[in-house]
Amino acid sequence: MSQHTRVLLVEDDAMLRASLESYLGLVGYSVTAVGDSLAYYRCLSEGDFAVAVIDLGLPDQSGKILVDYTRHNTTSSIIVITARDTLETRVDCYQTGADLFLGKPFDGRELAAAIASLASRREQISDRLSSNQADASAWRLLIRQHRLQRPDGQLLELTPKECQLLELLARGDGDPVPRSTLLTELYGRVDESAARALETLVRRTRQKIANHHPGPSPILTQHGLGYALVVPCLLDRSRQDA
């Protein structure tokens, strides 16, 4: 897969940039490497990249701004690299939209493995979404009734929390919804207790769907980020049964 994976790297340290570009190229990735945010924006607008690798300490603009822009304007996965490896920086980057965080110094093999993992997940989501495009109304969430309509028209009864979870995931349009967003929306807090409750809720919802609709779960775990709903799902707020 690596030979088909396009990577955009922005790093202002010329020696490190050249080293990473060379190594990633040797292991088969198609790498575009730039040294500042202006060049990054230009390249990002000209091509589709599976993974963006962003250094936080750029000379002309904070890498955090690039992370936010990339998350909201592309489907690229995002890896942050920085020498400022603190808990606060990591949390801030994840909340901004980063998928993974690597503190400098790091080995090129670790970066290559991280790119492979993220590119593989992106490909899985794309394949699963494409396989369902023929029927855009395959699933329908009846929000007021707390029901999920299956592709065959049958209805699954949901608890209010299960319905809320599916609504949040459906709004993602196939993109992963950050765990912090789910915790805040569902439980009003981000702590260990809420995290355990979310895991239980996801497991219960998956099982309920699996009991009536065999096959791969439509709820995909994005490790280190959150969850994605990888089937088209229409949100229906009408009061009448479908």
Secondary structure, DSSP 8 states (H G I E B T S, - for coil): -GGG-EEEEE-S-HHHHHHHHHHHHHTT-EEEEESSHHHHHHHHHHS--SEEEEES--SSS-HHHHHHHHHHH---EEEEEES---HHHHHHHHHHT-SEEEESS--HHHHHHHHHHHHHHHHHHHHHHHTTTT-TTSEEEETTTTEEE-TTS-EEE--HHHHHHHHHHHTTTTS-EEHHHHHHHHHS--SHHHHHHHHHHHHHHHHHHHHHS-SS-SEEEETTTEEEE-S-EEEE--SS--
